Amino acid sequence: MMQKVPSQKRLLILFSIIAVLLLLAGYLFIVYPSLDRINTLKSQIQVEKTFIETAGKKMTTLNDDQEEVSLHTAPEGKKTDQIVLDLRKAENASKSDIQEILMQQDNDGPSDKGLIDGQESFSVLQPYTFSVLVNAPDLDSIKTFIDTVERSERFYKILSMETASGGEDTKSVTFQMEVETYHHK
């Protein structure tokens, strides 16, 4: 009987060691990678929160600096600086080169008093027409230029467009657009 006790102790120690090794292997292969993944996700969430806060601050700043423009409102005055900014944005997006922007000097539209059928209106939209001469590397760039202009906050209406090839040696295309926008007078 004496031999059974030590072999039972050995068996118990062996089972204890196997259980400890299984727990250690389980921790190393299951728990530790999961904890590492959780820490990685937490750091990504923190980065995203910081990004969202920064973007929110920028949006607040942009909204404070810009006038609201919707289908029912238009800027006071011609504000040609915003038109140029919109065109430059389209130029960069399409990788094109604006050769010339011709702003029309006198484009009054309806009378200054805004009389419609003998009644004075509170606001009268005045058309403002300008033309742009652009050199684009290819036809896709022209499409990108037009899409960017059309997706601007300010309403633009393309009245006409003429294209000309850049020559036999080049693939570039030169085009001129006549564009109309509106403002309150």
HUMOWO-V757824 format. One record per helix or strand of 2 or more residues. SS is the DSSP state (helix for helix, strand for strand). FROM is the first residue (numbers start at 1). TO is the last residue. If there is no record, write none. Layout:
SS_FROM_TO + SS_FROM_TO
This chain:
helix_2_65 + helix_80_94 + strand_97_103 + strand_115_116 + strand_119_120 + strand_125_136 + helix_139_150 + strand_157_165 + strand_173_184
